[in-house]
């Protein structure tokens, strides 16, 4: 092999050798330049890294770095968006469900269309406020959501500002809160005239701090939930002018702080609960215009604070309980248009503060109460359309405060007492449809404030006294002065029958 190479070199002339030598030197210079450039680059990288270390350890830069780290620590975590049942939201749903099961039935929570299930899903998955599952206000936020769904809040309510939003529930329309033990609790619920359409959910009983409950003039249907009796701090309850059915729950007797309750203009049935007698703070009970039946419970006589009792326009039966005479503070009794029988109990003569007494349109019998003058505060008495008998006592003239006396359409007889001329404040005197006989006493002309008087349908005879015709305030005066053979003659009557 060596001999071959030597032979090849021997064949190359001197010119070619010089050319090859130059090429070799050129390649060597290029390699040397590349090595030097690579070395310089490595030196530059090392110098930059060393300077960076020196800068990072400088006091000024260290402070800036610490500030940046602090800011990163303090950046609030983004609010989780509960769109799907990820493991986190699924766990939250189960935790909240275990809490709300204390006030909602399992069956209602299992029904995906129920107000309870919809409220649970909202609180657990859609409520961006993300109330902690151990929070004291979680239940009240959930219960309000149940009420919203149960009464068609989304489609029916007129005003629903802030409802089912991130905002604190105490800022929702109609909701007011107060501090109770360091926690803002719902104390007022005012949603009257707001077109609520649906039933009151049983969860309403979870608002243990509620004092004012106003739901009048809506479209609320169904029964009053038994849990209403859990509202131990309730003072004012107004759910009148709705379409409530069923009975008045006996649990109402648990509301010992209740002062005023209005249930009128609904479709309530059944009896007045005897438990009502426990409401010692109650000053008004209003359950008119329903379909209530049965007797008026004697326990009603235990309502010593009661000033107003409205139970007219029902189907109440039986006699008036003598215990009504125990209502020392009563001022207004209205029991018109029922089926009440028996007489007017003498015990009511003790009601010195009574101003209004409506017992008309019943089936009362027995004598006209001779003790009526004992009720010296009376302003308005209406006994018409009953079966009362007897006569008007002379003492009736002692009712000096009386402005209205309507006892028409009974069977009261005798003569009209002259003492009625002493009833100076009388404005309306309606005696029609009875069995009064004799002459109208001229003393009636002393009733200077009289505007309306009706004497027709009796056995009265003679002339209507000119003293009566001379009353300047009179606008309506009727008597049996019509027909071919009138019993009376009247020159000033506005109606002759």
C-alpha positions in Angstrom: 0.0 0.0 0.0 2.9 2.4 0.9 4.6 1.7 -2.4 1.4 2.5 -4.2 1.0 5.9 -2.4 4.6 6.8 -3.1 4.1 5.9 -6.7 1.0 8.2 -6.8 2.8 11.2 -5.2 5.6 10.7 -7.6 3.3 11.2 -10.5 2.1 14.7 -9.1 4.1 17.7 -10.5 5.3 20.6 -8.4 2.4 23.0 -9.5 -0.2 20.6 -8.3 1.5 20.2 -4.9 1.5 23.9 -4.4 -2.3 24.1 -5.1 -3.1 21.3 -2.7 -1.0 23.0 0.0 -2.9 26.2 -0.3 -6.3 24.4 0.0 -5.0 22.7 3.1 -3.9 26.0 4.7 -7.3 27.6 3.9 -9.2 24.8 5.6 -7.0 25.1 8.6 -7.6 28.8 9.0 -11.4 28.2 8.8 -11.3 25.5 11.5 -9.2 27.8 13.7 -11.7 30.7 13.3 -14.7 28.4 14.1 -13.0 27.2 17.3 -12.2 30.7 18.4 -15.8 31.9 17.7 -17.3 29.0 19.7 -15.0 29.8 22.6 -16.0 33.5 22.6 -19.7 32.5 22.6 -19.2 30.2 25.6 -17.3 33.0 27.4 -20.2 35.4 26.7 -22.8 33.0 28.0 -20.8 32.4 31.2 -20.4 36.2 31.8 -24.2 36.8 31.3 -25.1 34.1 33.7 -22.7 35.4 36.3 -24.1 39.0 36.0 -27.6 37.7 36.3 -26.8 36.0 39.6 -25.3 39.2 40.9 -28.4 41.2 39.9 -30.8 38.7 41.5 -29.0 39.0 44.8 -29.1 42.8 44.9 -31.3 44.3 47.7 -33.5 46.3 45.4 -34.3 43.4 43.2 -34.9 41.1 46.1 -37.6 43.5 47.5 -39.3 43.6 44.2 -39.3 39.8 44.0 -40.8 39.5 47.5 -43.6 42.0 46.5 -44.4 40.0 43.4 -44.6 36.8 45.4 -46.9 38.4 48.0 -49.2 39.7 45.2 -49.4 36.2 43.8 -50.3 34.8 47.2 -53.1 37.4 47.7 -54.8 37.0 44.3 -58.3 35.7 45.1 -59.1 32.3 43.6 -61.5 32.6 40.7 -65.2 31.8 41.6 -65.9 28.2 40.7 -68.5 28.0 38.0 -70.9 25.2 38.9 -72.0 24.2 35.4 -71.7 20.4 35.6 -71.6 17.9 38.3 -67.9 17.6 38.6 -66.6 15.8 41.7 -66.5 19.1 43.6 -70.0 20.2 42.7 -71.4 16.7 43.2 -69.9 16.7 46.7 -71.4 20.1 47.4 -74.8 19.0 46.1 -74.8 16.1 48.5 -73.6 18.2 51.4 -76.3 20.8 50.9 -79.0 18.1 50.4 -78.1 16.6 53.8 -78.7 20.1 55.3 -82.0 20.9 53.6 -83.4 17.5 54.4 -84.0 18.9 57.9 -86.9 21.0 56.5 -87.8 19.2 53.2 -89.0 15.7 52.6 -86.8 13.2 50.7 -89.7 12.6 48.3 -89.8 16.3 47.3 -86.1 16.5 46.8 -86.2 13.4 44.6 -88.8 14.9 42.3 -86.8 16.9 39.8 -89.8 19.1 39.0 -90.6 20.0 42.6 -89.8 23.5 44.0 -87.6 21.8 46.6 -85.4 20.0 44.0 -85.2 23.1 41.8 -84.2 25.2 44.9 -81.6 22.6 45.9 -80.0 22.6 42.4 -80.0 26.4 42.4 -78.3 26.7 45.8 -75.8 23.9 45.1 -75.0 24.3 41.4 -76.1 27.7 40.1 -75.8 30.1 43.0 -72.6 32.0 42.4 -72.5 33.2 45.9 -71.5 29.7 47.0 -72.7 30.0 50.6 -70.7 27.6 52.8 -72.5 24.4 53.6 -72.0 25.1 57.3 -73.3 28.6 57.1 -76.2 29.6 59.3 -78.0 31.4 56.4 -77.8 28.5 54.0 -81.3 27.2 55.0 -83.0 30.6 54.7 -81.5 31.1 51.2 -82.7 27.7 50.2 -86.2 28.2 51.8 -86.6 31.5 50.0 -85.7 29.8 46.7 -88.4 27.1 47.4 -91.0 29.9 48.0 -89.9 31.5 44.7 -90.3 28.3 42.7 -93.5 27.2 44.6 -95.3 30.5 43.7 -94.2 30.8 40.1 -91.7 33.5 40.8 -90.0 33.3 37.4 -93.2 33.6 35.3 -95.7 35.3 37.5 -94.3 37.7 40.1 -94.6 41.4 39.3 -91.5 42.4 41.2 -88.6 40.1 41.8 -85.6 42.3 42.0 -82.4 40.4 43.1 -84.2 37.1 43.7 -82.0 34.1 42.9 -79.0 36.2 42.1 -75.6 36.5 43.7 -76.9 39.3 45.9 -77.4 38.7 49.6 -81.0 37.4 50.2 -81.7 40.2 52.6 -81.6 42.6 49.6 -84.2 40.5 47.6 -87.5 42.3 46.9 -89.8 42.2 49.9 -87.3 40.6 52.2 -86.0 42.4 55.3 -83.5 41.1 57.8 -82.3 41.9 61.3 -79.3 40.9 63.3 -80.1 37.9 65.5 -77.1 36.6 67.4 -74.6 38.1 64.9 -76.4 36.6 61.9 -78.7 38.4 59.5 -82.0 36.6 59.7 -85.2 37.1 57.7 -87.6 39.0 59.9 -90.0 40.6 57.4 -91.5 39.0 54.3 -93.7 41.6 52.4 -94.9 40.2 49.0 -98.5 41.4 48.9 -100.1 42.3 45.6 -97.2 40.7 43.7 -99.1 38.0 41.8 -97.7 35.0 43.7 -99.4 32.0 42.1 -99.1 28.7 43.8 -99.0 27.1 47.2 -97.2 28.1 50.4 -94.5 25.5 50.9 -94.0 23.7 54.2 -90.5 25.2 54.3 -92.1 28.5 55.3 -91.9 27.2 58.8 -88.1 27.4 58.8 -88.1 31.2 59.2 -88.0 31.0 62.9 -87.2 34.7 63.3 -90.0 36.0 61.1 -92.2 38.6 62.7 -94.1 40.1 59.8 -95.6 37.9 57.0 -97.5 39.8 54.3 -98.9 37.9 51.4 -102.3 39.5 50.9 -104.0 39.9 47.5 -102.2 37.2 45.6 -103.2 34.0 43.9 -102.0 31.6 46.6 -103.8 28.3 46.6 -103.7 25.1 48.7 -103.7 24.8 52.4 -102.0 26.8 55.1 -99.0 24.5 56.0 -98.9 23.0 59.5 -95.4 24.3 59.9 -96.8 27.8 60.2 -96.9 26.9 63.9 -93.1 26.9 64.0 -93.0 30.7 63.5 -92.8 31.4 67.2 -91.8 35.0 66.8 -94.6 35.8 64.4 -96.5 39.0 65.3 -98.3 40.1 62.1 -99.7 37.6 59.6 -101.6 38.8 56.5 -102.6 36.1 54.0 -106.0 37.5 53.2 -107.6 37.8 49.7 -106.1 34.7 48.2 -107.5 31.3 47.3 -106.4 29.3 50.3 -108.4 26.1 51.0 -108.5 23.5 53.8 -108.7 24.3 57.5 -107.0 26.8 59.8 -104.2 24.6 61.3 -104.4 23.9 65.0 -100.7 24.7 65.2 -101.7 28.4 65.0 -102.0 28.0 68.8 -98.2 27.9 69.0 -97.9 31.5 67.8 -97.8 33.0 71.3 -96.4 36.3 70.0 -99.1 36.8 67.4 -100.9 40.1 67.6 -102.8 40.4 64.3 -103.9 37.7 61.8 -105.9 38.3 58.7 -107.3 35.3 56.8 -110.4 36.9 55.2 -111.5 36.4 51.6 -110.2 32.9 51.1 -111.9 29.5 50.8 -111.0 28.1 54.2 -113.3 25.4 55.6 -113.7 23.5 58.9 -114.0 24.8 62.4 -112.3 27.6 64.2 -109.5 25.8 66.1 -109.9 25.7 69.9 -106.2 26.3 70.1 -106.9 29.9 69.2 -107.5 30.5 72.9 -103.8 30.3 73.6 -103.1 33.5 71.6 -102.9 35.8 74.6 -101.2 38.6 72.7 -103.7 38.6 69.9 -105.6 41.9 69.4 -107.2 41.2 66.0 -108.6 38.1 64.5 -110.0 38.5 60.9 -111.4 35.4 59.2 -114.4 36.8 57.4 -115.6 35.7 53.9 -114.6 32.1 54.0 -116.5 28.8 54.4 -115.9 28.2 58.0 -118.5 26.1 59.9 -119.2 24.7 63.3 -119.5 26.5 66.6 -117.6 29.5 67.8 -115.2 27.9 70.4 -115.7 29.0 74.0 -111.8 29.3 74.2 -112.2 32.5 72.3 -113.1 34.1 75.6 -109.4 33.7 76.7 -108.2 36.3 74.2 -108.0 39.0 76.8 -106.0 41.3 74.5 -108.5 41.0 71.7 -110.0 44.3 70.4 -111.3 43.2 67.0 -113.1 40.0 66.0 -114.2 39.7 62.4 -115.8 36.3 61.5 -118.8 37.4 59.3 -119.8 35.9 56.0 -119.1 32.2 56.9 -121.4 29.3 57.9 -120.8 29.3 61.6 -123.5 27.6 63.7 -124.5 27.1 67.3 -125.1 29.8 69.9 -122.9 32.7 70.9 -120.5 31.5 73.7 -121.1 33.2 77.0 -117.3 33.5 77.3 -117.5 36.4 74.9 -118.2 38.4 78.0 -114.6 37.9 79.1 -113.2 40.0 76.3 -112.5 43.0 78.4 -110.7 44.9 75.7 -113.0 44.1 72.8 -114.2 47.1 70.7 -115.4 45.6 67.5 -117.4 42.3 67.0 -118.6 41.4 63.5 -120.4 38.1 63.1 -122.9 39.0 60.4 -124.2 36.5 57.8 -123.7 33.2 59.5 -126.1 30.6 60.9 -125.8 31.4 64.5 -128.8 30.6 66.7 -129.9 31.2 70.3 -130.0 34.4 72.2 -127.5 37.2 72.7 -125.8 36.3 76.0 -126.3 38.6 79.0 -122.6 38.2 79.8 -121.9 40.6 76.9 -123.2 43.4 79.1 -119.8 43.6 80.6 -118.2 44.7 77.4 -117.9 48.4 78.3 -115.5 49.2 75.6 -117.5 47.7 72.8 -118.2 50.2 70.0 -119.4 48.1 67.1 -121.6 45.0 67.3 -122.8 43.3 64.0 -124.9 40.2 64.6 -127.2 40.7 61.6 -128.3 38.1 59.1 -128.2 35.1 61.4 -130.9 33.0 63.1 -130.7 34.6 66.5 -133.8 34.4 68.7 -134.9 35.4 72.1 -135.6 38.9 73.4 -133.9 42.1 72.4 -131.1 42.6 75.0 -132.5 44.9 77.7 -129.0 45.5 78.9 -127.8 47.3 75.8 -127.6 50.6 77.5 -124.9 49.2 79.7 -122.6 49.3 76.7 -122.2 53.1 76.9 -119.4 53.1 74.2 -121.6 51.6 71.5 -121.6 53.5 68.2 -123.0 51.0 65.7 -125.4 48.1 66.4 -126.8 45.9 63.6 -129.2 43.1 64.5 -131.3 43.1 61.4 -132.6 39.9 59.7 -132.8 37.7 62.7 -135.7 36.3 64.8 -135.4 38.6 67.9 -138.5 39.2 69.9 -139.5 41.3 73.0 -139.6 45.0 73.1 -137.2 48.0 73.1 -136.5 48.8 76.7 -136.9 52.4 77.9 -133.2 52.3 79.0 -132.2 52.2 75.4 -132.2 56.0 75.5 -129.1 55.7 77.6 -127.1 54.7 74.5 -126.0 58.3 74.0 -123.0 57.5 71.8 -125.0 55.3 69.4 -125.0 56.5 65.8 -126.5 53.5 64.0 -129.3 51.2 65.2 -130.5 48.7 62.6 -132.9 46.1 64.0 -135.1 45.7 61.0 -136.7 42.4 59.9 -137.1 40.8 63.3 -140.2 40.2 65.5 -139.7 43.0 68.0 -143.0 44.5 69.2 -144.4 47.1 71.6 -144.3 50.8 71.3 -141.3 52.8 70.3 -140.0 54.3 73.6 -140.0 58.1 73.9 -136.5 57.9 75.5 -135.0 57.3 72.0 -135.3 61.0 71.6 -132.3 61.2 74.0 -129.9 59.5 71.6 -128.5 62.7 70.4 -125.8 61.2 68.1 -128.1 58.9 66.2 -127.8 59.2 62.5 -129.5 56.0 61.2 -132.6 54.4 62.9 -134.0 51.4 61.0 -136.9 49.7 62.7 -138.7 48.3 59.6 -140.2 44.8 59.3 -141.1 44.3 63.0 -144.3 44.4 65.0 -144.1 47.9 66.6 -147.5 49.5 67.1 -148.9 52.8 68.2 -147.7 56.2 67.2 -144.3 57.5 66.4 -143.2 59.6 69.4 -142.6 63.3 68.6 -139.5 63.1 70.8 -137.8 61.6 67.8 -137.6 65.2 66.5 -134.8 65.8 69.0 -132.5 63.6 66.9 -130.9 66.6 65.1 -128.2 64.4 63.5 -130.7 61.8 62.1 -130.2 61.3 58.3 -132.0 58.0 57.7 -135.1 56.5 59.4 -137.2 53.5 58.3 -140.5 52.6 60.0 -142.3 50.6 57.3 -143.5 47.1 57.7 -144.9 47.6 61.3 -148.3 48.2 62.8 -147.6 51.9 63.4 -150.5 54.3 62.8 -151.2 58.0 62.7 -149.2 60.9 61.3 -145.4 61.0 61.1 -144.7 63.8 63.6 -143.9 67.2 62.1 -140.9 67.3 64.5 -139.5 64.4 62.6 -140.2 66.0 59.2 -138.5 69.2 60.4 -135.0 67.5 60.8 -132.7 69.3 58.4 -130.2 66.4 58.1 -132.8 63.9 57.1 -132.3 62.4 53.6 -134.2 59.1 53.8 -137.5 58.6 55.6 -139.8 55.7 54.9 -143.1 54.6 56.5 -146.4 52.7 55.7 -147.9 55.7 54.0 -148.6 54.2 50.6 -151.5 52.3 49.1 -155.2 52.9 49.2 -155.6 52.6 52.9 -152.3 53.6 54.4 -151.7 53.0 58.1 -149.8 56.3 58.4 -149.8 59.7 56.8 -146.5 61.3 56.0 -145.9 64.7 54.4 -142.2 64.4 54.2 -141.4 60.8 53.5 -139.0 59.9 50.7 -140.6 56.4 50.5 -144.2 55.4 51.2 -144.8 51.7 51.2 
